[in-house]
Amino acid sequence: QVQLVESGGGLVEAGGSLRLSCVASGSIFSINTMGWYVQAPGKQRELVAAVTAGGYTHYAESVKGRFTISRDNAKNTMYLQMNSLKPEDSAVYYCAVETGLGHWGSWGQGTQVTVSS
């Protein structure tokens, strides 16, 4: 099984930046799409960004131009560079692996991002 460990969350003022990291175990990281989901209190999980093994990316409209997802397969690590943060970005951010088409079967513990006004 794949184990995922996120880090990099914290408290930041609006307009600031954070970089989230997700370290994955196993070689599955090299061939599967990975992504970041957000879950705000009382809300369902939403995909914020995804990156394929080949480096193709997807972003939610709300973060385009502000967030950048990337992966370093040699380090089994995925990143989310978050710039120009807004209070509405506040959520728990989860690292996830797509284990089947449209099925995200592996999840990290989550890291809290809080953006103050």
C-alpha positions in Angstrom: 0.0 0.0 0.0 1.0 3.6 -0.5 1.6 5.8 2.5 1.4 9.5 2.2 2.7 12.1 4.6 1.9 15.8 4.2 3.7 18.7 5.7 4.0 22.5 5.2 0.7 23.8 6.5 0.3 26.5 9.0 -1.0 30.0 9.6 -0.3 32.7 7.1 -1.6 36.2 6.4 -3.6 36.9 3.3 -1.3 37.5 0.4 1.4 35.2 1.8 2.7 31.9 0.6 3.0 28.3 1.8 4.5 25.2 0.2 2.9 21.9 1.0 4.8 18.7 0.6 3.7 15.1 0.3 6.1 12.2 0.6 4.8 8.9 -0.8 6.1 5.4 -0.2 6.5 2.9 -2.9 7.1 3.0 -6.6 3.4 3.6 -7.3 4.1 7.3 -6.9 6.0 7.2 -10.2 3.1 6.0 -12.4 -0.1 7.3 -10.7 -1.8 10.7 -10.8 -1.5 12.5 -7.5 -3.4 15.5 -6.2 -4.3 17.8 -3.5 -7.8 17.9 -2.1 -9.2 20.5 0.3 -11.8 20.0 2.9 -13.2 23.0 4.8 -15.3 22.5 7.9 -18.8 21.3 6.9 -17.8 20.9 3.3 -17.1 18.0 1.0 -13.6 17.3 -0.3 -12.7 19.2 -3.4 -9.9 18.6 -5.8 -7.7 21.7 -5.9 -4.9 20.4 -8.1 -3.6 17.2 -9.7 -0.5 16.1 -11.5 0.1 13.0 -13.6 3.2 10.9 -13.6 4.3 12.7 -16.7 3.8 16.2 -15.2 0.5 17.2 -16.7 -1.4 19.4 -14.3 -5.0 20.3 -13.5 -6.2 23.1 -11.2 -9.4 24.2 -9.8 -10.5 27.5 -11.3 -10.3 29.2 -7.9 -6.5 28.6 -7.6 -5.3 29.0 -11.2 -2.5 31.5 -11.4 -1.9 31.3 -7.6 -1.1 27.6 -6.9 1.4 25.4 -8.6 1.5 21.6 -8.3 4.6 19.6 -9.1 6.2 16.3 -8.4 9.7 15.0 -8.0 9.5 11.3 -8.8 13.1 10.7 -7.7 12.2 11.9 -4.2 8.7 10.4 -4.2 7.5 13.9 -3.3 4.6 16.1 -4.5 4.4 19.8 -3.8 1.8 22.5 -3.8 3.2 26.0 -4.0 0.5 28.3 -2.7 0.9 32.0 -3.4 -1.3 35.0 -2.9 -3.3 33.1 -0.3 -6.8 34.2 0.6 -8.8 33.5 3.7 -11.1 31.3 1.6 -8.2 29.0 0.9 -8.3 28.0 4.6 -8.9 24.2 4.8 -7.4 20.9 5.5 -5.3 19.9 2.5 -5.0 16.2 1.8 -2.5 14.5 -0.4 -4.1 11.7 -2.5 -3.2 9.1 -5.1 -5.5 8.1 -7.9 -5.5 4.3 -7.7 -8.1 3.9 -10.5 -9.6 6.1 -13.1 -11.5 8.7 -11.1 -10.9 6.8 -7.8 -8.7 8.3 -5.2 -7.8 5.4 -3.0 -4.9 6.6 -0.9 -4.9 9.5 1.4 -2.6 11.3 3.8 -3.5 12.6 7.2 -4.0 16.2 6.0 -2.3 19.4 6.9 -4.1 22.5 8.1 -3.8 25.7 6.1 -5.2 28.8 7.8 -5.1 32.2 6.1 -5.9 35.2 8.2 -7.3 38.5 6.9 
